[in-house]
């Protein structure tokens, strides 16, 4: 029971962070058809910017400024990079973001060094919120929960209830028509790319001190974000949400299960000393998302909730 | 009714053109391969050359997917890795065998086994992934690569865990008098298989399947109209690409004698993607040039500068943005320019562009080098040609940004001046 509650709670938080990252990616993909390989690099950039801003001022200003900064960088990338490559087709765009990920990694190493930086949870949030089954539960995790939910609701409101959201949704499916109606579609694209990057940056600000802020964080997070977007169905925010929660909870629970294959398939005569029998569920956790990706793409190529094929 | 008669033979290339385009380059390539050892290269050069050979085969096999079939794969190293692992295991079986089949097997034949293993892996993994093209294919290949490299750490007896598995290339009987002990012997081994692989992959582009793979890349619907199944074409090409990658793995198992799960991961897959693309995926020779340049840079540039990965990323982005045809595109473009009638004008444009690019490169190198030294924090100063450029000196900032601005101006000038021409 204890394990289940903690796994669910931690899994939800991890899932919400994943969703914050992948919502931007999904928006960008469905609008421009670009799977932004550098998306996780913007997440990393967010964490590092927050670290620097926090060193000068305080965490709350960092929470506000770092995503804006990252969003601005994203807009610049779209304006002067992606737009140029667009003429050469989708593969070129994908490769451009692939190269960009390399570049951001290296630049981060130059500016902030090769080892992890000491980006800590702010003192005002560094306390125990409640005690559950005798374990202290840190307040910061609940803070992540609230920020994510707030972001989720405001994103939903922006997309579904405002005029800007209407134009964005229209530009997703019928960019030419929206252009003919007199809206500046390239500007919308730039805005969405910037907003997507800002969301990734925000995830970095609140995730960077929850995990570790080091130059490897983009490489670790990047492929998982792809999995979320593809499993959820490209272009579907609801799907991304479901997939993010699913992967978050699945991975967090798997880590806490100590059973090995020998325990499960013991009735088949498998022993814990054999190579396959010795594999624990916990050690399978990092592979689960990718297994899910491959299975989904083979079985249901549109993803859980997508309406179009990848 | 007018009679239109077309003689198909007259439309095709002449015999001399065929010889010039399809035979002569390979004769020259073979001659270069044979000539290299007579210059007495050092051991480091020899090792570098061997790695170049392996990467040429690997990059060409990758280009069967990306350039020819239009399939962007992020996990091509899986096939090189599996082929290579299989060969290292065989090396160990040969070593342990006392006569019998394994005992009489020359190590020279390793790439054949790598080829078979690569083909088998391609056949198994390609079956689900080739049902889709485009982004879905790219994502599946990414997932498979992550799965394989993570899974490889779990089966120690097959993949050897973090340490990997090593073998001994000196085992087994000699073949053609090559014991494969000294590096010079390994060079002949690599040279033979590189030549074989290049010729075989060029021959593949001339087969109906090779031609169909290009048709599937350009227009899968039309391929269906004329009665072929694009999925099947992709699948077959995928198997061959995996097989040649496995062959490169077999070559690598003899050269390096070790394989680790790292060899299966996204990092070597990304590296070969960059090599093939920078070389130029629209030309057959592009990946060869890319493999040569990238392998050379990878082994030598890292001695000169800490920022070589940054240069690599910058170079890749520049190629994607400005030179989509890669190095091969530049080389053949130069050749066409030299032979074109309005030579002087073309040369004028190039002069502007080259000077612009050189100025920008100077700036970028200064910025990167100074930044890296500042980042290290050892107080080391970048000193090209006796100039002490520290990050506090004004000269550094001038040298960093004035040539950059001048280069941009030159490029714009060249673009504007020759646009209407």
Interface residues (C-beta under 8 A of the other chain):
Chain A: X35 X81 X84 X85 X88 X90 X91 X92 X94 X95 X96 X98 X99 X100 X102 X103 X105 X106 X107 X109 X110 X111 X113 X223 X226 X227 X230 X275 X279 X283 X286 X287 X290 X291 X293 X294 X297 X298 X301 X309 X310
Chain B: X66 X70 X72 X128 X131 X132 X134 X135 X136 X138 X139 X140 X142 X143 X144 X146 X147 X150 X151 X154 X155 X156 X157 X266 X270 X273 X274 X277 X307 X309 X310 X312 X313 X314 X316 X317 X320 X321 X324 X371 X372 X375
